[in-house]
Amino acid sequence: MLHFTFPVMQAKIYLAAMHTNTNAGGELRWKIARPRANKGQPTAKPVKETITRCYLNELFEEVVTLRLAYEKALRAQRDYHGTVPETLSATAGPVDKANVVARQRRRLNWRPTID
């Protein structure tokens, strides 16, 4: 199973937002389509802009700057001052394994068990 930590997922979301927002001028544009599935009734579809990638130069400069400032990734992680939320499993309390196994066996066997 592939696992991403919170800072990595946050970076991916930021990249996706930059990728989308650099192409938007703030004005929504629409086109009218008349699909056969709707029997020719008009539907509005957003007009998608071509990708500009104008943020990449700034991003690469920042990567080089951070790489020169921190020669080791562990030192950068140590100096990271952001807040990382608890994992979902940390918020759940301890579970009695025998009860969970008994419930699962009852559900799969379709026979009532004597408790």
DAHUDA-V900400 format. One record per backbone hydrogen bond with DSSP energy under -1.0 kcal/mol. NH is the residue of the N-H (numbers start at 0). CO is the residue of the C=O. E is the energy in kcal/mol with one decimal. If there is no record, write none. Layout:
nh->NH co->CO e->E
nh->NH co->CO e->E
This chain:
nh->8 co->4 e->-2.4
nh->9 co->5 e->-2.6
nh->10 co->6 e->-2.1
nh->11 co->7 e->-2.2
nh->12 co->8 e->-2.2
nh->13 co->9 e->-2.3
nh->14 co->10 e->-2.4
nh->15 co->11 e->-2.2
nh->16 co->12 e->-2.4
nh->17 co->13 e->-2.6
nh->18 co->14 e->-2.5
nh->19 co->15 e->-1.8
nh->20 co->16 e->-3.2
nh->21 co->17 e->-1.9
nh->30 co->44 e->-2.7
nh->32 co->42 e->-2.9
nh->38 co->35 e->-2.0
nh->39 co->34 e->-2.1
nh->40 co->37 e->-1.5
nh->42 co->32 e->-2.8
nh->44 co->30 e->-2.7
nh->46 co->28 e->-2.4
nh->55 co->52 e->-1.1
nh->58 co->54 e->-2.1
nh->59 co->55 e->-2.8
nh->60 co->56 e->-2.2
nh->61 co->57 e->-2.1
nh->62 co->58 e->-2.2
nh->63 co->59 e->-2.3
nh->64 co->60 e->-2.4
nh->65 co->61 e->-2.6
nh->66 co->62 e->-2.3
nh->67 co->63 e->-2.1
nh->68 co->64 e->-1.8
nh->69 co->65 e->-2.6
nh->75 co->71 e->-1.4
nh->76 co->72 e->-2.4
nh->77 co->73 e->-2.2
nh->78 co->74 e->-1.9
nh->99 co->95 e->-1.6
nh->100 co->96 e->-2.4
nh->101 co->97 e->-2.3
nh->102 co->98 e->-2.4
nh->103 co->99 e->-2.1
nh->104 co->100 e->-2.5
nh->105 co->101 e->-2.2
nh->106 co->102 e->-2.1
nh->107 co->103 e->-2.2
nh->108 co->104 e->-2.4
nh->109 co->105 e->-1.3
